[in-house]
Amino acid sequence: MTMSPPELFKCLADETRVRIVLLVARESELCVCELTEALEVSQPKISRHLAQLRACQLLEDRRQGQWVYYRLHPQLPEWARAVVKVTGQANTDWLMETAGRLAQMGDRPTRVARCGQLT
């Protein structure tokens, strides 16, 4: 996969998409209901942003029964993965409230590891 810096930053040019990517990177995998709860945004809006992030190839999805889980695309270039990681580490305060709502969420879906582990 090839991705240029302008493509990455264009994909992340929306606060909701940035929060989604940083949360997914932090948690390894999240489903739509978890993102809806954490971001306090409607399901259709979350789904629209997830579709854009999949189109940019920042995220990849997988189905498990009724759930669809999202994770960073495994072929995301290392430099782009590093940008996401450093951004998350440097902005924990900015993401704290959102991550806190996720942590407080009850009845989170149970994940079954694909091939024995989540990546």
C-alpha positions in Angstrom: 0.0 0.0 0.0 1.2 3.5 -0.8 0.0 6.6 1.0 1.4 10.1 0.7 1.4 12.6 3.6 -1.3 14.8 2.0 -3.5 11.7 1.7 -3.0 10.8 5.3 -3.7 14.3 6.6 -6.7 14.8 4.3 -8.2 11.6 5.8 -7.6 13.0 9.3 -8.8 16.5 8.6 -11.9 16.0 10.7 -11.9 15.9 14.5 -14.3 12.9 14.6 -12.1 10.9 12.2 -9.0 11.7 14.2 -10.7 10.6 17.5 -11.8 7.4 15.8 -8.3 6.6 14.6 -6.6 7.4 17.9 -9.1 5.3 19.8 -8.9 2.4 17.5 -5.0 2.6 17.7 -5.2 2.7 21.5 -7.7 -0.2 21.8 -6.5 -2.3 18.9 -10.1 -2.9 17.7 -13.4 -1.2 18.3 -16.9 -1.7 16.9 -19.4 1.0 15.9 -21.4 0.8 19.1 -18.2 1.5 21.1 -17.3 4.4 19.0 -20.9 5.8 19.2 -20.7 5.7 23.0 -17.2 7.1 23.3 -17.7 9.9 20.9 -21.3 10.7 21.7 -22.1 10.8 18.0 -25.0 9.1 16.1 -24.4 5.7 14.5 -25.0 7.0 11.0 -22.4 9.7 11.4 -19.9 7.2 12.9 -20.6 4.8 10.0 -20.0 7.6 7.5 -16.7 8.5 9.0 -15.7 4.8 9.2 -16.5 4.4 5.5 -14.2 7.3 4.7 -11.4 5.9 6.8 -11.8 2.5 5.1 -11.7 4.2 1.7 -8.4 6.0 2.7 -7.1 2.6 3.8 -6.4 3.8 7.3 -8.8 1.3 8.8 -9.8 -2.3 8.0 -12.9 -4.0 9.2 -13.8 -7.6 10.1 -17.1 -9.2 10.9 -17.7 -11.4 13.9 -21.4 -12.5 14.0 -23.5 -9.4 14.2 -20.5 -7.1 15.1 -18.1 -5.3 12.7 -14.8 -4.4 14.3 -12.3 -1.8 13.0 -8.6 -1.7 13.4 -5.7 0.1 11.8 -5.1 -1.3 8.3 -2.3 -3.9 8.6 -0.6 -2.6 5.5 -0.6 1.0 6.7 2.9 2.3 6.0 5.1 2.4 9.1 5.6 6.1 8.9 1.8 6.7 9.0 1.4 4.2 11.8 4.2 6.1 13.7 2.3 9.4 13.1 -0.9 7.9 14.6 1.1 6.5 17.6 3.0 9.7 18.4 -0.2 11.8 18.0 -2.0 9.6 20.5 0.8 9.5 23.0 1.3 13.3 22.8 -2.4 14.1 23.1 -3.7 11.9 25.9 -5.3 14.8 27.7 -7.3 15.7 24.5 -8.5 12.1 24.2 -9.1 11.5 27.9 -12.8 12.3 28.1 -13.6 10.2 25.0 -11.5 7.3 26.2 -13.1 7.6 29.6 -16.6 7.2 28.1 -15.4 4.1 26.3 -14.0 2.7 29.6 -17.3 3.4 31.4 -19.3 1.6 28.7 -21.2 -1.4 30.0 -22.0 -4.4 27.8 -19.1 -4.0 25.4 -19.0 -6.7 22.8 -16.7 -9.7 23.4 -14.0 -10.2 20.9 -12.8 -13.6 19.7 -9.2 -13.3 18.6 -8.8 -13.9 14.9 -6.1 -16.6 14.3 -5.4 -16.6 18.0 -4.5 -13.0 18.5 -5.6 -9.5 17.7 -3.2 -7.4 15.7 
